[in-house]
Amino acid sequence: MLVNVYVDGFNLYYGCLKGTPYKWLDLDALSRRLLPRDRIHRIRYFTAQIGRRPDDPQRHNRQQYYLRALATIPHLDLHLGRFQETTTRMRLANPPAQGPCTVKVIKTEEKGSDVNLATYLLADAFRRNFETALVITNDADLAEPIRLVCHELGLPVGIANPHPPYKRSVALERTTPTFFKQIRPGALRDCQFPDTMRDQHGQVRRPVKW
């Protein structure tokens, strides 16, 4: 089967990569690991470029190295959303007996990735750009576009859950996808890019600290 893979980048990161040594993940290798009998036609990766922070000034550079590594996959398309930063007041979980019960915080929200993923999934389905789709996510907001493609357009759609099984989205389960995959640490360990790679701009190295 000809498969398109749709990757919810931040859901993948926070679901199974954060805090692990597996962040240098080869998405083509992972896709082939999840679907060994199929042919990967296209991978669409949805994320947003993160900024620099005083507590972690190198995080932007690390992401740029990873995006360069992903760009070496010839059939991968990168789709960027954006970050929106606002200052707002939020309630303290344990306010003091005396004094303010709220605190001013900087709130950072990623915008656009889930909408972009849903849009391309539906557009590719209408164009019959794939025979099967695999969506790597655990985001309940994507339940409806997955249901439409699977049950209204009649194309097989699978879900690969990057979060622990006990955190599996009930809303996604209710879409009754064609098949389900659980992303496991062994697959992440075995699907890493080489530590040193080359692209059109030169050498790309796996970040030492991540």
Rosetta silent file (secondary structure, phi, psi, omega in degrees, C-alpha in Angstrom):
SEQUENCE: MLVNVYVDGFNLYYGCLKGTPYKWLDLDALSRRLLPRDRIHRIRYFTAQIGRRPDDPQRHNRQQYYLRALATIPHLDLHLGRFQETTTRMRLANPPAQGPCTVKVIKTEEKGSDVNLATYLLADAFRRNFETALVITNDADLAEPIRLVCHELGLPVGIANPHPPYKRSVALERTTPTFFKQIRPGALRDCQFPDTMRDQHGQVRRPVKW
SCORE:     score description
SCORE:     0.000 S_00000001
   1 L     0.000  146.293  177.484    0.000    0.000    0.000 S_00000001
   2 E   -89.074  119.482 -170.001    1.075    3.567   -0.714 S_00000001
   3 E  -117.619  134.775  165.488    1.168    5.392    2.640 S_00000001
   4 E  -103.038  135.681 -179.960    1.280    9.043    3.664 S_00000001
   5 E  -112.491  129.871 -177.909    2.451    9.701    7.216 S_00000001
   6 E  -116.346  116.028 -171.350    1.255   12.803    9.087 S_00000001
   7 E  -109.585  117.037  173.086    3.376   13.678   12.130 S_00000001
   8 E   -81.713   94.808 -168.305    2.109   15.912   14.923 S_00000001
   9 H   -56.675  -48.425 -177.574    5.588   17.085   15.902 S_00000001
  10 H   -72.410  -33.577  176.651    4.953   18.492   19.368 S_00000001
  11 H   -65.570  -39.707  175.731    2.618   15.658   20.319 S_00000001
  12 H   -63.259  -45.660 -177.201    5.332   13.201   19.311 S_00000001
  13 H   -62.323  -52.154 -176.678    7.984   15.133   21.242 S_00000001
  14 H   -75.641  -19.040 -179.949    6.047   15.488   24.482 S_00000001
  15 H   -79.458  -39.585 -174.252    4.547   12.022   24.176 S_00000001
  16 H  -146.831    1.047 -177.640    7.682    9.908   23.892 S_00000001
  17 H  -108.800  -36.197 -177.722   10.853   11.926   23.166 S_00000001
  18 L   -58.907  132.456  178.646   11.212   14.535   25.895 S_00000001
  19 L    80.333    7.304  179.559   13.609   13.363   28.581 S_00000001
  20 L  -117.459  167.085  174.740   14.944   10.497   26.431 S_00000001
  21 L   -87.891   17.611 -171.201   18.137   10.056   24.345 S_00000001
  22 L  -109.723   23.044 -175.172   16.017    9.418   21.240 S_00000001
  23 L   -73.193  -18.184 -179.277   15.292   12.953   20.013 S_00000001
  24 L   -85.554   57.193 -166.672   17.496   12.531   16.906 S_00000001
  25 E   -86.199  127.748  175.445   14.663   10.528   15.391 S_00000001
  26 L   -85.328  105.793 -174.733   14.661    9.420   11.756 S_00000001
  27 H   -70.301  -26.864  175.830   10.982    9.707   10.829 S_00000001
  28 H   -69.381  -44.523  178.187   11.402    7.720    7.622 S_00000001
  29 H   -62.873  -40.928  178.350   12.968    4.824    9.524 S_00000001
  30 H   -64.120  -42.728  179.913   10.223    5.025   12.160 S_00000001
  31 H   -60.966  -43.204  179.311    7.500    5.034    9.500 S_00000001
  32 H   -69.285  -30.456  176.367    8.984    1.962    7.839 S_00000001
  33 H   -68.000  -40.266 -179.418    9.303    0.293   11.230 S_00000001
  34 H   -72.489  -32.201 -176.606    5.630    0.915   11.966 S_00000001
  35 L  -130.044   69.915 -172.192    4.492   -0.208    8.483 S_00000001
  36 L   -67.023  -19.451 -177.312    7.094   -2.705    7.220 S_00000001
  37 L   -97.247    0.501 -176.473    4.875   -4.123    4.463 S_00000001
  38 L  -112.504  169.347  177.238    3.908   -0.781    2.920 S_00000001
  39 E  -108.519  123.722 -179.089    5.686    1.856    0.823 S_00000001
  40 E   -78.830  112.262 -177.938    6.091    5.279    2.393 S_00000001
  41 E   -85.504  -44.959 -176.456    5.041    7.766   -0.267 S_00000001
  42 E  -153.067  143.157  172.282    5.174   10.996    1.723 S_00000001
  43 E  -119.221  126.565  175.286    5.847   12.191    5.260 S_00000001
  44 E  -111.971  121.540 -176.838    4.353   15.484    6.383 S_00000001
  45 E  -111.403  123.032 -174.840    5.888   16.880    9.587 S_00000001
  46 E  -111.979  122.142 -179.400    3.988   19.611   11.432 S_00000001
  47 E  -156.671 -170.311  173.698    5.737   21.783   14.009 S_00000001
  48 L  -142.528  149.712 -179.366    6.674   25.386   14.810 S_00000001
  49 L   -77.418  125.182 -178.541   10.062   27.013   15.245 S_00000001
  50 L   -85.030  154.126  179.890   10.829   27.567   18.899 S_00000001
  51 L   -94.728 -178.352  177.331   12.546   30.683   20.183 S_00000001
  52 L   -89.510  146.013  176.804   15.446   31.204   22.535 S_00000001
  53 E  -128.218  149.069 -179.646   14.901   31.400   26.291 S_00000001
  54 L   -57.770  -33.701 -178.575   17.258   32.694   29.000 S_00000001
  55 L   -80.985  -11.824 -179.668   17.141   29.330   30.779 S_00000001
  56 E  -153.736   72.648 -173.993   17.906   27.395   27.556 S_00000001
  57 L   -68.374  -15.624 -177.259   19.501   29.655   24.912 S_00000001
  58 L   -93.967   -2.838 -173.782   20.537   26.714   22.710 S_00000001
  59 H   -63.987  -34.764  177.464   17.132   25.117   22.256 S_00000001
  60 H   -62.224  -44.503 -179.262   16.467   27.040   19.018 S_00000001
  61 H   -64.145  -40.001 -179.979   19.773   25.846   17.540 S_00000001
  62 H   -61.404  -43.043  178.910   19.084   22.242   18.507 S_00000001
  63 H   -64.305  -38.557  179.695   15.744   22.327   16.730 S_00000001
  64 H   -63.289  -39.169  175.776   17.360   23.832   13.631 S_00000001
  65 H   -61.314  -41.552 -178.375   19.886   20.977   13.502 S_00000001
  66 H   -68.274  -40.470  178.098   17.044   18.489   13.719 S_00000001
  67 H   -63.748  -35.043  175.549   15.032   20.211   10.987 S_00000001
  68 H   -65.472  -40.148  177.897   18.117   20.087    8.762 S_00000001
  69 H   -63.002  -43.954  178.973   18.435   16.364    9.466 S_00000001
  70 H   -62.384  -34.876 -177.608   14.780   15.822    8.565 S_00000001
  71 L   -66.321  -13.259  176.513   15.245   17.779    5.330 S_00000001
  72 L   -77.076  -11.395  175.727   17.636   15.072    4.120 S_00000001
  73 L   -81.201  112.568 -170.686   14.605   12.760    3.777 S_00000001
  74 L   -64.453  -26.896 -177.565   13.617   13.410    0.134 S_00000001
  75 L  -103.847   24.075  177.007    9.924   12.592    0.559 S_00000001
  76 E  -105.557  132.092  175.150    9.429   14.642    3.748 S_00000001
  77 E  -111.807  131.810  179.837    7.584   17.984    3.697 S_00000001
  78 E   -98.896  127.890  179.678    7.967   20.398    6.611 S_00000001
  79 E  -121.722  117.055 -174.284    4.907   22.467    7.597 S_00000001
  80 E  -101.916  129.133  168.017    5.500   25.251   10.116 S_00000001
  81 L   -90.591 -147.706 -179.402    2.940   26.775   12.434 S_00000001
  82 E  -149.129  161.982  174.087    3.844   29.569   14.827 S_00000001
  83 E  -103.708  138.915  176.652    4.243   30.358   18.497 S_00000001
  84 E  -117.136  123.694 -177.609    2.114   33.020   20.163 S_00000001
  85 E  -112.631  125.733  179.354    3.439   34.582   23.344 S_00000001
  86 E  -133.662  155.560  174.700    1.180   36.550   25.657 S_00000001
  87 E  -104.389  126.605 -176.445    1.403   37.903   29.190 S_00000001
  88 E  -145.781  165.593  175.939   -1.520   36.958   31.388 S_00000001
  89 E  -100.109  137.784  178.613   -2.519   36.448   34.992 S_00000001
  90 E  -133.621  152.738 -178.633   -3.155   32.949   36.303 S_00000001
  91 E   -74.296  143.546  174.129   -4.298   31.589   39.637 S_00000001
  92 L   -75.857  141.924  178.308   -1.762   30.014   41.993 S_00000001
  93 L   -66.057  -37.478  179.191   -2.348   26.338   42.756 S_00000001
  94 L  -130.280   79.654 -177.124   -1.592   26.978   46.449 S_00000001
  95 L   -66.637  148.168  178.644   -2.185   30.680   47.152 S_00000001
  96 L   -69.078  160.481  179.222   -0.790   32.115   50.369 S_00000001
  97 L   -62.703  -34.823  176.707   -3.099   32.932   53.263 S_00000001
  98 L  -126.554  144.778 -179.910   -2.253   36.565   52.736 S_00000001
  99 L   108.886 -178.292 -175.882   -1.262   38.266   49.543 S_00000001
 100 L   -69.017  146.255  177.465   -2.230   37.875   45.878 S_00000001
 101 L  -102.449    5.411  176.564   -3.715   34.577   44.657 S_00000001
 102 E  -126.208  162.666  178.069   -2.668   35.219   41.052 S_00000001
 103 E  -141.525  146.039  178.353    0.662   35.693   39.331 S_00000001
 104 E   -83.485  129.354 -178.010    1.609   37.245   35.999 S_00000001
 105 E  -130.805  159.136  171.539    3.093   34.688   33.610 S_00000001
 106 E   -95.658  117.308 -176.757    4.348   34.532   30.034 S_00000001
 107 E  -104.204  122.726  179.728    2.129   32.050   28.210 S_00000001
 108 E  -110.764  125.716 -179.895    3.481   30.414   25.059 S_00000001
 109 E  -127.343  136.204  175.722    1.087   28.572   22.765 S_00000001
 110 E   -85.091  130.967 -175.934    1.804   26.733   19.545 S_00000001
 111 E  -122.696  137.103  168.069   -0.668   27.691   16.840 S_00000001
 112 L   103.581  -26.058 -172.951   -1.537   26.160   13.518 S_00000001
 113 H   -65.061  -44.248 -178.317    0.007   22.689   13.521 S_00000001
 114 H   -68.349  -37.093  177.071   -3.155   20.709   14.250 S_00000001
 115 H   -65.981  -43.071  178.770   -5.155   22.776   11.740 S_00000001
 116 H   -62.425  -42.975  179.905   -2.429   22.330    9.117 S_00000001
 117 H   -62.092  -47.548  179.556   -2.305   18.581    9.703 S_00000001
 118 H   -59.750  -41.175 -178.678   -6.076   18.240    9.422 S_00000001
 119 H   -63.138  -48.562 -178.107   -6.091   20.356    6.240 S_00000001
 120 H   -70.275  -34.762  176.282   -3.403   18.361    4.457 S_00000001
 121 H   -60.082  -47.793 -179.715   -4.857   15.029    5.570 S_00000001
 122 H   -68.343  -42.982 -179.339   -8.232   15.966    4.075 S_00000001
 123 H   -62.944  -44.434  179.282   -6.751   17.581    0.943 S_00000001
 124 H   -64.910  -35.797  178.262   -4.547   14.577    0.220 S_00000001
 125 H   -65.841  -44.968  178.207   -7.509   12.264    0.781 S_00000001
 126 H   -61.694  -36.448 -179.733   -9.690   14.204   -1.676 S_00000001
 127 L   -81.556   -3.943 -175.223   -6.850   14.108   -4.230 S_00000001
 128 L    53.916   48.761 -179.378   -6.356   10.377   -3.582 S_00000001
 129 L   -82.102   -7.021  178.051   -2.698   11.087   -2.895 S_00000001
 130 L  -146.049  162.793  172.373   -2.426    7.950   -0.753 S_00000001
 131 L   -98.116  -27.964  176.436   -3.947    4.526   -0.361 S_00000001
 132 E  -143.271  145.274  175.276   -3.498    4.525    3.421 S_00000001
 133 E  -117.203  143.490  171.754   -2.743    7.296    5.914 S_00000001
 134 E  -122.075  124.721  179.627   -0.916    7.014    9.233 S_00000001
 135 E  -110.691  119.592  178.418   -1.333    9.864   11.724 S_00000001
 136 E   -93.517  101.336 -176.715    1.211   10.062   14.546 S_00000001
 137 L  -170.838  164.779  168.151   -0.649   11.838   17.327 S_00000001
 138 L  -134.357   23.377 -175.216   -2.682   11.515   20.485 S_00000001
 139 L   -87.645  117.561 -178.843   -4.465   14.840   20.038 S_00000001
 140 H   -62.575  -22.539 -179.882   -8.234   14.590   20.402 S_00000001
 141 H   -65.144  -17.529 -179.048   -8.632   17.701   18.196 S_00000001
 142 H   -94.168    4.202 -177.271   -7.730   15.553   15.188 S_00000001
 143 H   -60.999  -44.023 -174.289  -10.502   13.020   15.795 S_00000001
 144 H   -68.908  -47.691  177.173  -13.000   14.572   13.369 S_00000001
 145 H   -61.844  -34.858  176.569  -10.753   14.888   10.283 S_00000001
 146 H   -64.860  -42.854  179.569   -9.534   11.321   10.862 S_00000001
 147 H   -62.713  -41.880 -178.839  -13.135   10.115   11.132 S_00000001
 148 H   -62.690  -46.023 -178.643  -14.104   11.943    7.927 S_00000001
 149 H   -65.484  -41.301 -175.171  -11.275   10.477    5.885 S_00000001
 150 H   -74.423  -45.018 -169.499  -11.804    6.987    7.245 S_00000001
 151 H  -106.124  -20.770  177.318  -15.589    6.745    7.306 S_00000001
 152 H   -98.056  -41.511 -179.554  -16.839    9.381    4.836 S_00000001
 153 L   -92.542  -12.067  173.340  -14.144    9.190    2.151 S_00000001
 154 L    73.711   26.362  177.720  -13.545    5.482    2.672 S_00000001
 155 L  -106.483  138.222 -179.831   -9.749    5.565    2.915 S_00000001
 156 L   -63.666  134.728  176.850   -7.876    3.549    5.555 S_00000001
 157 E  -133.533  126.881  174.616   -6.434    5.668    8.360 S_00000001
 158 E  -109.606  157.808  177.428   -4.258    4.378   11.163 S_00000001
 159 E  -121.329  131.492  172.943   -3.182    6.115   14.346 S_00000001
 160 E  -109.576  116.404 -175.058    0.238    5.733   15.964 S_00000001
 161 E   -88.139  118.045  177.823    0.104    6.769   19.613 S_00000001
 162 L   -86.567   -7.156 -178.904    3.307    8.423   20.909 S_00000001
 163 L   -94.585  164.963  176.024    1.999    8.627   24.484 S_00000001
 164 L   -57.531  149.688 -176.887    1.863    5.814   27.055 S_00000001
 165 H   -55.310  -35.155 -178.112   -1.048    3.417   26.435 S_00000001
 166 H   -71.395  -11.810  177.297   -2.889    4.526   29.569 S_00000001
 167 H  -101.834   11.127 -177.753   -2.991    8.082   28.180 S_00000001
 168 L   -58.829  134.908 -177.524   -4.514    7.060   24.859 S_00000001
 169 L   -67.171  124.180  177.108   -7.115    9.569   23.670 S_00000001
 170 H   -66.142  -38.122 -179.718  -10.660    8.276   24.081 S_00000001
 171 H   -62.071  -39.636  177.611  -11.855   10.669   21.369 S_00000001
 172 H   -68.717  -37.177  176.912   -9.403    9.163   18.867 S_00000001
 173 H   -61.416  -36.499 -177.443  -10.473    5.643   19.832 S_00000001
 174 H   -70.624  -15.106  175.602  -14.082    6.573   19.130 S_00000001
 175 L   -73.171  -10.216 -175.513  -13.204    7.415   15.535 S_00000001
 176 L    46.557   67.221  178.904  -12.637    3.639   15.097 S_00000001
 177 L   -62.866  163.923 -178.945   -9.516    4.004   12.924 S_00000001
 178 L   -63.174  -37.832  176.744   -8.641    1.257   10.470 S_00000001
 179 E  -154.174  167.495 -176.478   -5.688    0.187   12.610 S_00000001
 180 E  -136.361  138.556  176.008   -3.736    1.297   15.653 S_00000001
 181 E  -125.874  144.933  173.743   -0.014    1.328   16.465 S_00000001
 182 E  -109.941  123.220  178.437    1.739    2.029   19.755 S_00000001
 183 L   -79.223  123.045 -173.937    5.133    3.749   19.463 S_00000001
 184 L  -114.091  154.959 -177.806    7.495    1.954   21.818 S_00000001
 185 H   -54.819  -35.647  179.965   10.965    2.909   23.146 S_00000001
 186 H   -61.407  -38.394  178.085   12.628    0.089   21.213 S_00000001
 187 H   -66.862  -40.028  178.370   11.412    1.542   17.909 S_00000001
 188 H   -64.525  -43.314  179.953   12.699    4.998   18.865 S_00000001
 189 H   -60.940  -39.886 -174.741   16.083    3.572   19.860 S_00000001
 190 H   -84.942   -6.462 -174.315   16.451    1.689   16.573 S_00000001
 191 L  -118.777   49.807  179.438   15.317    4.566   14.321 S_00000001
 192 E   -99.841  146.427  170.874   17.942    7.239   14.979 S_00000001
 193 L   -64.883  158.109  169.207   19.787    9.327   12.401 S_00000001
 194 L   -59.756  150.527 -178.636   23.584    8.882   12.226 S_00000001
 195 L   -59.944  -33.291  179.185   25.363   11.162   14.713 S_00000001
 196 E  -125.075  130.823 -178.409   26.970   13.053   11.816 S_00000001
 197 E  -134.267  172.677  174.557   25.226   13.778    8.514 S_00000001
 198 E  -130.430  140.547  171.810   25.637   16.060    5.513 S_00000001
 199 E  -129.097 -169.055 -176.025   23.118   18.273    3.772 S_00000001
 200 L   -66.414  -16.757 -178.956   23.407   20.980    1.111 S_00000001
 201 L   -98.549   -6.159 -179.466   24.788   23.419    3.700 S_00000001
 202 E   130.210 -147.230 -175.840   27.476   21.135    5.094 S_00000001
 203 E   -86.156  140.701  176.269   27.803   18.890    8.105 S_00000001
 204 E  -122.647  124.295 -178.925   24.982   18.347   10.580 S_00000001
 205 E  -112.870  145.300  173.100   25.806   16.892   13.988 S_00000001
 206 L   -62.950  129.951  178.674   23.568   15.440   16.630 S_00000001
 207 L   -58.201  139.004 -179.544   23.478   17.932   19.545 S_00000001
 208 L   -68.111  -45.875  178.182   25.640   16.800   22.464 S_00000001
 209 L  -114.495  136.916 -177.642   23.116   18.032   25.052 S_00000001
 210 L  -145.853    0.000    0.000   19.411   17.990   24.376 S_00000001
